[in-house]
Amino acid sequence: MPEGSIYRDSTCPNCGADLHSCINCKFYAPGSHYDCHETIEEPVRDKNRSNFCDFFKPAVIAFGSGTGLAGGSAGDKAQKARDAFNALFS
């Protein structure tokens, strides 16, 4: 993680990915209400993109743990399943 604070427009210096995003938040919980442990008013549609959530706190993830941006696919599988389900009804 880069040194200092993570702002809405912060990006990874290596790959350019948005850092202030749901998948990088310690409250991100696929399967819970709006995929968040916090009580948010409306869902964030794209969990990989930056957002204005005031609850954001960077998740601490061990490299190679199989979760989050560190190389895991559990969040990807859950997102793909949600996308396929939503495609049925859109």
N, CA, C and O atoms as a GROMACS GRO file, in nm:
protein
  360
    1MET      N    1   0.085  -0.117   0.000
    1MET     CA    2   0.000   0.000   0.000
    1MET      C    3   0.090   0.123   0.000
    1MET      O    4   0.192   0.126   0.068
    2PRO      N    5   0.051   0.226  -0.077
    2PRO     CA    6   0.133   0.346  -0.080
    2PRO      C    7   0.132   0.415   0.055
    2PRO      O    8   0.039   0.401   0.134
    3GLU      N    9   0.238   0.490   0.080
    3GLU     CA   10   0.246   0.562   0.206
    3GLU      C   11   0.145   0.676   0.206
    3GLU      O   12   0.113   0.731   0.101
    4GLY      N   13   0.094   0.712   0.325
    4GLY     CA   14   0.002   0.823   0.338
    4GLY      C   15  -0.142   0.778   0.330
    4GLY      O   16  -0.173   0.659   0.336
    5SER      N   17  -0.230   0.876   0.317
    5SER     CA   18  -0.373   0.850   0.313
    5SER      C   19  -0.418   0.806   0.175
    5SER      O   20  -0.354   0.835   0.074
    6ILE      N   21  -0.531   0.736   0.172
    6ILE     CA   22  -0.593   0.698   0.046
    6ILE      C   23  -0.712   0.791   0.025
    6ILE      O   24  -0.805   0.796   0.106
    7TYR      N   25  -0.708   0.864  -0.086
    7TYR     CA   26  -0.814   0.956  -0.122
    7TYR      C   27  -0.899   0.895  -0.233
    7TYR      O   28  -0.862   0.793  -0.290
    8ARG      N   29  -1.012   0.957  -0.264
    8ARG     CA   30  -1.102   0.904  -0.365
    8ARG      C   31  -1.031   0.884  -0.498
    8ARG      O   32  -1.062   0.788  -0.570
    9ASP      N   33  -0.940   0.969  -0.533
    9ASP     CA   34  -0.873   0.959  -0.663
    9ASP      C   35  -0.736   0.889  -0.657
    9ASP      O   36  -0.661   0.893  -0.754
   10SER      N   37  -0.704   0.825  -0.544
   10SER     CA   38  -0.577   0.753  -0.530
   10SER      C   39  -0.577   0.628  -0.618
   10SER      O   40  -0.676   0.556  -0.626
   11THR      N   41  -0.463   0.604  -0.681
   11THR     CA   42  -0.449   0.485  -0.764
   11THR      C   43  -0.322   0.411  -0.728
   11THR      O   44  -0.230   0.468  -0.668
   12CYS      N   45  -0.317   0.285  -0.763
   12CYS     CA   46  -0.198   0.203  -0.740
   12CYS      C   47  -0.086   0.252  -0.831
   12CYS      O   48  -0.107   0.266  -0.951
   13PRO      N   49   0.032   0.278  -0.774
   13PRO     CA   50   0.143   0.326  -0.858
   13PRO      C   51   0.194   0.220  -0.955
   13PRO      O   52   0.262   0.253  -1.052
   14ASN      N   53   0.164   0.093  -0.931
   14ASN     CA   54   0.211  -0.015  -1.019
   14ASN      C   55   0.115  -0.047  -1.132
   14ASN      O   56   0.157  -0.060  -1.247
   15CYS      N   57  -0.014  -0.059  -1.100
   15CYS     CA   58  -0.110  -0.104  -1.203
   15CYS      C   59  -0.215   0.000  -1.238
   15CYS      O   60  -0.288  -0.017  -1.336
   16GLY      N   61  -0.225   0.108  -1.160
   16GLY     CA   62  -0.323   0.213  -1.189
   16GLY      C   63  -0.463   0.186  -1.140
   16GLY      O   64  -0.554   0.263  -1.170
   17ALA      N   65  -0.484   0.078  -1.064
   17ALA     CA   66  -0.617   0.046  -1.012
   17ALA      C   67  -0.658   0.147  -0.906
   17ALA      O   68  -0.574   0.200  -0.832
   18ASP      N   69  -0.788   0.175  -0.899
   18ASP     CA   70  -0.841   0.265  -0.796
   18ASP      C   71  -0.821   0.202  -0.658
   18ASP      O   72  -0.846   0.082  -0.641
   19LEU      N   73  -0.776   0.280  -0.562
   19LEU     CA   74  -0.753   0.228  -0.427
   19LEU      C   75  -0.873   0.249  -0.335
   19LEU      O   76  -0.901   0.165  -0.249
   20HIS      N   77  -0.945   0.361  -0.352
   20HIS     CA   78  -1.061   0.392  -0.268
   20HIS      C   79  -1.183   0.322  -0.328
   20HIS      O   80  -1.272   0.388  -0.382
   21SER      N   81  -1.185   0.189  -0.320
   21SER     CA   82  -1.292   0.109  -0.378
   21SER      C   83  -1.339   0.005  -0.277
   21SER      O   84  -1.270  -0.026  -0.180
   22CYS      N   85  -1.457  -0.049  -0.303
   22CYS     CA   86  -1.514  -0.146  -0.210
   22CYS      C   87  -1.424  -0.267  -0.188
   22CYS      O   88  -1.407  -0.312  -0.075
   23ILE      N   89  -1.365  -0.319  -0.295
   23ILE     CA   90  -1.286  -0.440  -0.279
   23ILE      C   91  -1.160  -0.419  -0.196
   23ILE      O   92  -1.098  -0.515  -0.151
   24ASN      N   93  -1.121  -0.294  -0.175
   24ASN     CA   94  -1.004  -0.264  -0.093
   24ASN      C   95  -1.043  -0.217   0.047
   24ASN      O   96  -0.956  -0.175   0.124
   25CYS      N   97  -1.169  -0.225   0.081
   25CYS     CA   98  -1.218  -0.175   0.210
   25CYS      C   99  -1.232  -0.289   0.311
   25CYS      O  100  -1.270  -0.400   0.276
   26LYS      N  101  -1.200  -0.260   0.436
   26LYS     CA  102  -1.211  -0.363   0.540
   26LYS      C  103  -1.357  -0.401   0.567
   26LYS      O  104  -1.382  -0.506   0.626
   27PHE      N  105  -1.453  -0.319   0.526
   27PHE     CA  106  -1.594  -0.348   0.548
   27PHE      C  107  -1.657  -0.425   0.432
   27PHE      O  108  -1.774  -0.464   0.440
   28TYR      N  109  -1.583  -0.448   0.323
   28TYR     CA  110  -1.636  -0.520   0.208
   28TYR      C  111  -1.664  -0.664   0.248
   28TYR      O  112  -1.577  -0.734   0.299
   29ALA      N  113  -1.788  -0.707   0.225
   29ALA     CA  114  -1.830  -0.841   0.264
   29ALA      C  115  -1.929  -0.895   0.161
   29ALA      O  116  -2.050  -0.878   0.177
   30PRO      N  117  -1.878  -0.961   0.056
   30PRO     CA  118  -1.969  -1.016  -0.045
   30PRO      C  119  -2.074  -1.106   0.018
   30PRO      O  120  -2.043  -1.191   0.102
   31GLY      N  121  -2.199  -1.085  -0.022
   31GLY     CA  122  -2.309  -1.164   0.031
   31GLY      C  123  -2.389  -1.093   0.139
   31GLY      O  124  -2.504  -1.128   0.163
   32SER      N  125  -2.329  -0.995   0.205
   32SER     CA  126  -2.404  -0.921   0.306
   32SER      C  127  -2.483  -0.809   0.236
   32SER      O  128  -2.467  -0.788   0.115
   33HIS      N  129  -2.566  -0.738   0.310
   33HIS     CA  130  -2.651  -0.634   0.253
   33HIS      C  131  -2.564  -0.530   0.182
   33HIS      O  132  -2.479  -0.466   0.244
   34TYR      N  133  -2.586  -0.513   0.052
   34TYR     CA  134  -2.506  -0.424  -0.033
   34TYR      C  135  -2.357  -0.459  -0.029
   34TYR      O  136  -2.273  -0.374  -0.060
   35ASP      N  137  -2.325  -0.580   0.009
   35ASP     CA  138  -2.186  -0.629   0.018
   35ASP      C  139  -2.100  -0.547   0.112
   35ASP      O  140  -1.980  -0.530   0.088
   36CYS      N  141  -2.160  -0.495   0.219
   36CYS     CA  142  -2.088  -0.411   0.312
   36CYS      C  143  -2.133  -0.438   0.455
   36CYS      O  144  -2.252  -0.457   0.481
   37HIS      N  145  -2.037  -0.441   0.548
   37HIS     CA  146  -2.071  -0.459   0.690
   37HIS      C  147  -2.124  -0.330   0.752
   37HIS      O  148  -2.185  -0.335   0.859
   38GLU      N  149  -2.102  -0.217   0.687
   38GLU     CA  150  -2.156  -0.091   0.737
   38GLU      C  151  -2.298  -0.071   0.683
   38GLU      O  152  -2.337  -0.133   0.584
   39THR      N  153  -2.374   0.015   0.749
   39THR     CA  154  -2.509   0.044   0.705
   39THR      C  155  -2.504   0.159   0.605
   39THR      O  156  -2.503   0.276   0.643
   40ILE      N  157  -2.501   0.124   0.478
   40ILE     CA  158  -2.496   0.225   0.374
   40ILE      C  159  -2.635   0.245   0.316
   40ILE      O  160  -2.717   0.153   0.316
   41GLU      N  161  -2.662   0.365   0.266
   41GLU     CA  162  -2.796   0.401   0.218
   41GLU      C  163  -2.828   0.341   0.082
   41GLU      O  164  -2.942   0.300   0.059
   42GLU      N  165  -2.732   0.334  -0.008
   42GLU     CA  166  -2.756   0.279  -0.140
   42GLU      C  167  -2.634   0.200  -0.185
   42GLU      O  168  -2.522   0.227  -0.143
   43PRO      N  169  -2.656   0.101  -0.271
   43PRO     CA  170  -2.545   0.015  -0.311
   43PRO      C  171  -2.446   0.086  -0.402
   43PRO      O  172  -2.482   0.177  -0.477
   44VAL      N  173  -2.323   0.042  -0.395
   44VAL     CA  174  -2.220   0.085  -0.490
   44VAL      C  175  -2.220  -0.020  -0.600
   44VAL      O  176  -2.196  -0.138  -0.573
   45ARG      N  177  -2.246   0.021  -0.722
   45ARG     CA  178  -2.262  -0.075  -0.833
   45ARG      C  179  -2.130  -0.140  -0.873
   45ARG      O  180  -2.123  -0.263  -0.887
   46ASP      N  181  -2.025  -0.062  -0.892
   46ASP     CA  182  -1.897  -0.117  -0.937
   46ASP      C  183  -1.801  -0.119  -0.819
   46ASP      O  184  -1.748  -0.015  -0.779
   47LYS      N  185  -1.780  -0.235  -0.764
   47LYS     CA  186  -1.698  -0.251  -0.643
   47LYS      C  187  -1.549  -0.230  -0.668
   47LYS      O  188  -1.473  -0.212  -0.573
   48ASN      N  189  -1.507  -0.232  -0.794
   48ASN     CA  190  -1.365  -0.214  -0.829
   48ASN      C  191  -1.327  -0.070  -0.855
   48ASN      O  192  -1.208  -0.039  -0.861
   49ARG      N  193  -1.423   0.018  -0.869
   49ARG     CA  194  -1.396   0.158  -0.902
   49ARG      C  195  -1.402   0.245  -0.777
   49ARG      O  196  -1.465   0.209  -0.677
   50SER      N  197  -1.337   0.361  -0.784
   50SER     CA  198  -1.339   0.453  -0.669
   50SER      C  199  -1.482   0.502  -0.645
   50SER      O  200  -1.564   0.506  -0.735
   51ASN      N  201  -1.507   0.539  -0.519
   51ASN     CA  202  -1.641   0.587  -0.482
   51ASN      C  203  -1.628   0.689  -0.369
   51ASN      O  204  -1.519   0.717  -0.321
   52PHE      N  205  -1.742   0.743  -0.330
   52PHE     CA  206  -1.744   0.849  -0.228
   52PHE      C  207  -1.784   0.799  -0.090
   52PHE      O  208  -1.824   0.880  -0.006
   53CYS      N  209  -1.774   0.672  -0.063
   53CYS     CA  210  -1.817   0.615   0.065
   53CYS      C  211  -1.736   0.675   0.181
   53CYS      O  212  -1.613   0.674   0.180
   54ASP      N  213  -1.808   0.725   0.280
   54ASP     CA  214  -1.743   0.783   0.398
   54ASP      C  215  -1.695   0.677   0.497
   54ASP      O  216  -1.616   0.708   0.587
   55PHE      N  217  -1.740   0.552   0.482
   55PHE     CA  218  -1.701   0.445   0.573
   55PHE      C  219  -1.569   0.380   0.534
   55PHE      O  220  -1.515   0.301   0.611
   56PHE      N  221  -1.515   0.412   0.416
   56PHE     CA  222  -1.396   0.343   0.363
   56PHE      C  223  -1.280   0.344   0.462
   56PHE      O  224  -1.240   0.448   0.514
   57LYS      N  225  -1.228   0.224   0.485
   57LYS     CA  226  -1.105   0.205   0.562
   57LYS      C  227  -1.026   0.097   0.487
   57LYS      O  228  -1.082  -0.007   0.453
   58PRO      N  229  -0.899   0.121   0.459
   58PRO     CA  230  -0.821   0.023   0.382
   58PRO      C  231  -0.817  -0.113   0.452
   58PRO      O  232  -0.794  -0.122   0.572
   59ALA      N  233  -0.839  -0.216   0.374
   59ALA     CA  234  -0.829  -0.352   0.426
   59ALA      C  235  -0.682  -0.390   0.438
   59ALA      O  236  -0.600  -0.349   0.355
   60VAL      N  237  -0.649  -0.466   0.539
   60VAL     CA  238  -0.514  -0.516   0.556
   60VAL      C  239  -0.517  -0.660   0.508
   60VAL      O  240  -0.578  -0.747   0.572
   61ILE      N  241  -0.450  -0.684   0.395
   61ILE     CA  242  -0.454  -0.816   0.333
   61ILE      C  243  -0.312  -0.867   0.314
   61ILE      O  244  -0.228  -0.797   0.258
   62ALA      N  245  -0.287  -0.986   0.360
   62ALA     CA  246  -0.155  -1.047   0.340
   62ALA      C  247  -0.140  -1.086   0.194
   62ALA      O  248  -0.232  -1.142   0.135
   63PHE      N  249  -0.025  -1.058   0.138
   63PHE     CA  250  -0.001  -1.092  -0.003
   63PHE      C  251  -0.018  -1.242  -0.024
   63PHE      O  252   0.038  -1.323   0.049
   64GLY      N  253  -0.097  -1.276  -0.127
   64GLY     CA  254  -0.119  -1.416  -0.159
   64GLY      C  255  -0.217  -1.486  -0.069
   64GLY      O  256  -0.223  -1.609  -0.067
   65SER      N  257  -0.297  -1.411   0.008
   65SER     CA  258  -0.391  -1.473   0.101
   65SER      C  259  -0.514  -1.529   0.031
   65SER      O  260  -0.591  -1.603   0.091
   66GLY      N  261  -0.532  -1.492  -0.098
   66GLY     CA  262  -0.648  -1.543  -0.170
   66GLY      C  263  -0.769  -1.454  -0.158
   66GLY      O  264  -0.879  -1.496  -0.195
   67THR      N  265  -0.753  -1.334  -0.107
   67THR     CA  266  -0.865  -1.241  -0.096
   67THR      C  267  -0.826  -1.106  -0.149
   67THR      O  268  -0.707  -1.073  -0.155
   68GLY      N  269  -0.922  -1.028  -0.188
   68GLY     CA  270  -0.899  -0.891  -0.232
   68GLY      C  271  -0.808  -0.881  -0.353
   68GLY      O  272  -0.801  -0.973  -0.434
   69LEU      N  273  -0.738  -0.770  -0.366
   69LEU     CA  274  -0.652  -0.746  -0.481
   69LEU      C  275  -0.522  -0.824  -0.475
   69LEU      O  276  -0.445  -0.822  -0.571
   70ALA      N  277  -0.496  -0.891  -0.367
   70ALA     CA  278  -0.370  -0.963  -0.351
   70ALA      C  279  -0.365  -1.090  -0.434
   70ALA      O  280  -0.271  -1.169  -0.421
   71GLY      N  281  -0.464  -1.110  -0.520
   71GLY     CA  282  -0.458  -1.224  -0.610
   71GLY      C  283  -0.569  -1.324  -0.588
   71GLY      O  284  -0.564  -1.433  -0.646
   72GLY      N  285  -0.667  -1.293  -0.509
   72GLY     CA  286  -0.774  -1.387  -0.484
   72GLY      C  287  -0.881  -1.381  -0.589
   72GLY      O  288  -0.889  -1.286  -0.667
   73SER      N  289  -0.965  -1.485  -0.592
   73SER     CA  290  -1.072  -1.488  -0.689
   73SER      C  291  -1.208  -1.504  -0.622
   73SER      O  292  -1.309  -1.510  -0.692
   74ALA      N  293  -1.214  -1.510  -0.491
   74ALA     CA  294  -1.343  -1.527  -0.422
   74ALA      C  295  -1.434  -1.408  -0.450
   74ALA      O  296  -1.552  -1.426  -0.478
   75GLY      N  297  -1.380  -1.288  -0.443
   75GLY     CA  298  -1.460  -1.169  -0.473
   75GLY      C  299  -1.499  -1.164  -0.619
   75GLY      O  300  -1.610  -1.120  -0.652
   76ASP      N  301  -1.410  -1.208  -0.708
   76ASP     CA  302  -1.439  -1.211  -0.851
   76ASP      C  303  -1.552  -1.308  -0.881
   76ASP      O  304  -1.642  -1.276  -0.959
   77LYS      N  305  -1.550  -1.424  -0.820
   77LYS     CA  306  -1.655  -1.523  -0.842
   77LYS      C  307  -1.790  -1.471  -0.794
   77LYS      O  308  -1.891  -1.487  -0.861
   78ALA      N  309  -1.790  -1.409  -0.677
   78ALA     CA  310  -1.914  -1.355  -0.623
   78ALA      C  311  -1.968  -1.244  -0.712
   78ALA      O  312  -2.088  -1.236  -0.737
   79GLN      N  313  -1.879  -1.157  -0.762
   79GLN     CA  314  -1.922  -1.048  -0.849
   79GLN      C  315  -1.975  -1.102  -0.981
   79GLN      O  316  -2.076  -1.053  -1.032
   80LYS      N  317  -1.910  -1.203  -1.037
   80LYS     CA  318  -1.956  -1.262  -1.163
   80LYS      C  319  -2.093  -1.326  -1.145
   80LYS      O  320  -2.179  -1.316  -1.232
   81ALA      N  321  -2.114  -1.392  -1.031
   81ALA     CA  322  -2.243  -1.453  -1.004
   81ALA      C  323  -2.352  -1.347  -0.991
   81ALA      O  324  -2.462  -1.364  -1.044
   82ARG      N  325  -2.322  -1.237  -0.920
   82ARG     CA  326  -2.419  -1.127  -0.908
   82ARG      C  327  -2.450  -1.066  -1.044
   82ARG      O  328  -2.566  -1.038  -1.075
   83ASP      N  329  -2.346  -1.046  -1.125
   83ASP     CA  330  -2.366  -0.988  -1.257
   83ASP      C  331  -2.454  -1.077  -1.345
   83ASP      O  332  -2.542  -1.028  -1.416
   84ALA      N  333  -2.430  -1.208  -1.340
   84ALA     CA  334  -2.511  -1.301  -1.418
   84ALA      C  335  -2.656  -1.300  -1.369
   84ALA      O  336  -2.749  -1.302  -1.451
   85PHE      N  337  -2.676  -1.296  -1.240
   85PHE     CA  338  -2.811  -1.290  -1.184
   85PHE      C  339  -2.881  -1.161  -1.226
   85PHE      O  340  -2.996  -1.164  -1.269
   86ASN      N  341  -2.812  -1.049  -1.214
   86ASN     CA  342  -2.872  -0.920  -1.251
   86ASN      C  343  -2.901  -0.912  -1.400
   86ASN      O  344  -2.996  -0.844  -1.440
   87ALA      N  345  -2.821  -0.978  -1.482
   87ALA     CA  346  -2.844  -0.978  -1.626
   87ALA      C  347  -2.975  -1.048  -1.662
   87ALA      O  348  -3.037  -1.016  -1.763
   88LEU      N  349  -3.016  -1.142  -1.579
   88LEU     CA  350  -3.142  -1.211  -1.604
   88LEU      C  351  -3.262  -1.118  -1.591
   88LEU      O  352  -3.364  -1.138  -1.657
   89PHE      N  353  -3.251  -1.018  -1.509
   89PHE     CA  354  -3.365  -0.932  -1.478
   89PHE      C  355  -3.352  -0.790  -1.529
   89PHE      O  356  -3.432  -0.704  -1.492
   90SER      N  357  -3.252  -0.762  -1.612
   90SER     CA  358  -3.237  -0.625  -1.661
   90SER      C  359  -3.289  -0.606  -1.800
   90SER      O  360  -3.283  -0.495  -1.854
   0.00000   0.00000   0.00000
